[in-house]
Every structure is written in structure tokens, then in C-alpha cells.
Amino acid sequence: MGNATDMRIQVLFGGLPGAEDAVLVEEGLDPPQQGYAVRFALAKPGHFPGCFCCPPRGPIATALGQLFRDRATGKTPFFKRLVVLASPAGEAAVREAMAGDVVTQARYRL
């Protein structure tokens, strides 16, 4: 659990999202009936878009960025938690994206 000064969005894996949670759903899984959900797809093996000097953010970091922008601009209701609904491989990919992307680390916490 974070401390009171950590304003990043808490990320939880699995479980039922609450009415005030946002949801990140892996492609192929059913989204919840309520709440704001954004889908993500796993990156294709060996596929790295972008140039060689700039590491690509990838589909998960892009989806997390979209969620954050939607929250900041009022497109979605304000949420303090993000529930990830994904396969074990999807969960591992989300953890990897969070660990490897400094922008995502600044906005979200495990």
C-alpha cells in the first residue's frame, strides 16, 4: 500500500472492479458490465515499432497513457484504482510495461 503522499494510481490484478475503478482489459477477454474500460493487446513477438534511438512505448504503455489522459480531461470519471483483467501472460506484460516505462511509473503504482 502506498503512503498518503503517493498520488499515483494504484494498479490491481484480477478481481471484480468497483463502480469507481477503471479497467484495463486484455483483448479477447470480456470487459465488465460497469465502469470505464480500455483494451490492450499483447505485442507481437519480434515487432518493435519506432526508430532505433527511441524505445517504443508499446501497446500496454499506450493504453495506460490513454487511461490517464481520459481521467485528466474528464472523458472518464475520476478513478483512484485501475483493475487489470488479463491472462497470466497479459499480467506479466503489464508488469513489464510498468517497470520499463518511466512515464507509466510516474502515473501508476503496483
C-alpha positions as CSV (number, residue, x, y, z in Angstrom):
1,M,0.0,0.0,0.0
2,G,1.3,3.5,-0.9
3,N,1.7,6.3,1.5
4,A,-0.5,9.4,1.7
5,T,1.9,11.5,-0.5
6,D,2.0,8.9,-3.3
7,M,-0.7,10.3,-5.7
8,R,-0.1,7.7,-8.4
9,I,-3.0,5.4,-9.5
10,Q,-3.0,2.0,-7.8
11,V,-2.9,-1.0,-10.1
12,L,-4.6,-4.2,-9.0
13,F,-4.5,-7.5,-10.9
14,G,-7.8,-9.5,-11.2
15,G,-10.9,-9.4,-9.1
16,L,-14.1,-7.5,-9.6
17,P,-13.7,-3.8,-10.3
18,G,-15.7,-1.4,-8.2
19,A,-18.0,1.2,-9.6
20,E,-15.3,3.9,-9.2
21,D,-12.4,1.8,-10.8
22,A,-11.1,2.0,-14.3
23,V,-10.3,-1.3,-16.0
24,L,-7.6,-2.4,-18.4
25,V,-8.8,-5.5,-20.3
26,E,-6.7,-7.8,-22.4
27,E,-8.0,-8.3,-26.0
28,G,-10.1,-11.5,-26.1
29,L,-11.5,-11.2,-22.5
30,D,-14.9,-9.8,-21.7
31,P,-15.0,-6.3,-20.2
32,P,-17.0,-5.8,-17.0
33,Q,-20.6,-4.6,-17.3
34,Q,-19.9,-1.3,-15.4
35,G,-17.1,1.1,-15.3
36,Y,-14.7,2.6,-17.8
37,A,-12.6,0.0,-19.7
38,V,-9.8,0.2,-22.2
39,R,-8.5,-2.8,-24.1
40,F,-4.9,-3.7,-24.8
41,A,-3.3,-6.4,-27.0
42,L,0.0,-8.1,-26.3
43,A,2.8,-7.0,-28.6
44,K,3.7,-9.3,-31.4
45,P,7.0,-11.2,-30.8
46,G,9.9,-9.5,-32.6
47,H,7.8,-6.5,-33.5
48,F,9.2,-3.2,-32.4
49,P,7.7,-0.1,-33.9
50,G,9.6,3.2,-33.9
51,C,13.2,4.2,-34.6
52,F,16.3,2.7,-33.0
53,C,17.1,5.8,-31.0
54,C,13.8,5.9,-29.2
55,P,12.5,2.8,-27.4
56,P,8.8,2.2,-28.3
57,R,6.2,2.5,-25.6
58,G,4.3,-0.5,-26.7
59,P,0.5,-1.2,-26.7
60,I,0.2,-1.5,-22.9
61,A,2.0,1.7,-22.1
62,T,-0.1,3.4,-24.8
63,A,-3.3,2.1,-23.3
64,L,-2.2,3.2,-19.8
65,G,-1.4,6.6,-21.2
66,Q,-4.9,6.8,-22.8
67,L,-6.5,6.0,-19.5
68,F,-4.5,8.7,-17.7
69,R,-5.4,11.3,-20.4
70,D,-9.1,10.3,-20.2
71,R,-9.0,10.8,-16.5
72,A,-7.2,14.1,-16.7
73,T,-9.5,15.5,-19.3
74,G,-12.7,14.3,-17.8
75,K,-13.6,11.8,-20.5
76,T,-14.0,9.2,-17.8
77,P,-15.0,9.7,-14.2
78,F,-12.1,10.3,-11.8
79,F,-10.7,6.9,-10.6
80,K,-8.0,6.1,-8.0
81,R,-7.6,2.4,-8.9
82,L,-7.0,0.5,-12.1
83,V,-8.0,-3.1,-12.2
84,V,-6.2,-5.3,-14.8
85,L,-8.2,-8.2,-16.3
86,A,-5.7,-10.3,-18.2
87,S,-4.2,-13.7,-18.8
88,P,-1.0,-14.6,-16.9
89,A,1.0,-13.6,-19.9
90,G,-1.0,-10.3,-20.1
91,E,-0.4,-9.6,-16.4
92,A,3.3,-10.2,-16.9
93,A,3.3,-7.9,-19.9
94,V,1.6,-5.1,-17.9
95,R,4.1,-5.5,-15.1
96,E,7.0,-5.4,-17.6
97,A,5.5,-2.2,-19.2
98,M,5.1,-0.6,-15.9
99,A,8.7,-1.4,-14.9
100,G,10.2,-0.4,-18.2
101,D,8.4,2.9,-19.0
102,V,9.3,6.0,-16.8
103,V,6.1,7.9,-17.9
104,T,4.0,4.9,-16.7
105,Q,5.9,4.7,-13.5
106,A,5.2,8.3,-12.8
107,R,1.4,7.8,-13.1
108,Y,0.8,4.3,-11.8
109,R,2.0,2.1,-8.9
110,L,1.6,-1.6,-8.0
